[in-house]
Amino acid sequence: SSLSSLFDSLLISLIEEELMTELSRSVQETTSSSCESIGEVDRF
């Protein structure tokens, strides 16, 4: 049973890593797009 719990924790850490990667990527996209719109405002 220790093997299955080890597998569970490994799976959870993999899922968390994937989620964090997706989250940071979407945050970067949001930040860059808002920076672009701010830059457009500064131009005028």
C-alpha positions in Angstrom: 0.0 0.0 0.0 3.0 2.3 0.5 3.7 1.9 -3.2 0.3 3.2 -4.1 0.5 6.2 -1.8 3.9 7.0 -3.2 2.4 6.8 -6.7 -0.5 9.1 -5.6 1.9 11.7 -4.2 4.0 11.6 -7.4 0.9 12.0 -9.5 -0.3 14.9 -7.3 3.0 16.7 -7.6 3.0 16.2 -11.4 -0.5 17.6 -11.6 0.4 20.6 -9.4 3.5 21.3 -11.5 1.3 21.2 -14.7 -1.2 23.5 -13.1 1.5 26.0 -11.9 3.0 26.0 -15.4 -0.4 26.8 -17.0 -1.1 29.4 -14.3 2.2 31.2 -14.7 1.8 31.1 -18.5 -1.6 32.7 -18.4 -0.5 35.3 -15.9 2.4 36.2 -18.2 0.0 36.5 -21.2 -2.3 38.7 -19.2 0.5 40.9 -17.9 2.0 41.4 -21.4 -1.3 42.2 -23.0 -2.2 44.7 -20.3 1.3 46.2 -20.7 0.6 46.6 -24.4 -2.7 48.3 -23.8 -1.0 50.6 -21.3 1.7 51.4 -23.8 -1.0 52.3 -26.4 -2.6 54.7 -23.9 0.8 56.3 -23.2 1.3 56.9 -26.9 -1.8 59.2 -27.2 
